[in-house]
Amino acid sequence: MATDLELTPVAGGTRLRVRVKPGARKSAIGAAHGGALKVSVATVAERGKANRAVVELLADAFGLPASAVTIVAGKTSQDKIVELALSVAAVCGILAELEPPKKR
């Protein structure tokens, strides 16, 4: 999955593109699509609630405090750029663990 994502190293972390689906049945991290990580959150896109849910979901998935996950672009869009306080290698490793096993 990580090889399909656009991961950009920056000072103090990694930036990745995220495609968010607010108001989903459940919050979950999906597969990579078009260079972005698909993320669904059950929270509606209202007054920043979905953005906070995205930050919390990613922080939990990557084992980070919420303060280590920042939306740097796209706060009012489904397409966002998120910065994680982790190296590219660490992000790739965690995403590999999150990826479901492939069916035979």
N, C-alpha and C positions, 0 to 999 in steps of 0.2 A: 504494500500500500504506500509506504513512504517514498518509493521511487517514482510514484505517479504524482506526487505533490511538488509544488513549487515551494521549497524551503530556502530562505535567505538568511545567511548568518549576519548578525548585527552585533554591535558592542553590547555585551551582556546578555545575549540570547539569540533566538531564532524567530523569524517572521514566517507565518504561513497564511495562505489564503483559506478562507472558510466560507462555505455556502450554508446559510442558516434557513431552516424551515420553522418559523414560530407557530405556535398553536397546534403542535403535533399531539398525537395520542400519548406519547411518552418521550422523555428526553433520552437521546442516544447519539453516539458517534457512529456515523456510517462509513461507507467506502469513499475512496478518492474518486473525483470525477472532474475532468477538465482542469487538473492542476490544483483543485481545491478540495478540502476535507468537508464532506457533508455532515452537518450537525442538525439534529432536530431537538427542539425544546418545547415542552408542554405549555410554557408560558406564552401569553399573547404579546404581540409587539405593541406595547402601550407604555408610554412614558419611561422608556428604558428598561422595562422589566425583562424583556427577552434578552437584551444585552447582558444584564446581570446574570441571567440563567446560563447564557453561553459561557461567561467567564467562570462561573461556579462549576459547570460541567467539565470544561477543559482543565481547570485547576484540579478537580478530583481525579480525572483520568490520568493526568500527568504527575500526580503526587506533589502538587505545588500549592502554596497558599494563594488565595484569590488575588492578593496584591502582586503576585509574580506573573499574572496574566493580564495583558492590556490590549484593548481594541484600539488600534492606532489609525484605522481608516474604515469608513463605511458604517458609522454608527446608526445611520438611518436607512441602511440598505441591507438586503439579504446577503450581499457579497461584502465580506469584511476581510481586513488584514489584522491578524492577531499576533502579538509578540509574547513569546514564552521565555522565561528566564532559565533556559536550558540550551545546551549546545545542539547543533544539528544532529550529531551522532546520538545524543541522548533522546532527542525527539524521535528519530528513526527507530531506535531500539524499543521505545515504549509503544509506538504505533505498530511495530511488528508483533508485540505481545497482544495488542488489542484486536488484531486482525483475526477473524474466525478461520478455523481450518478449512482448507479447500476440499470440496466434495470430489469423490472419485468417480 
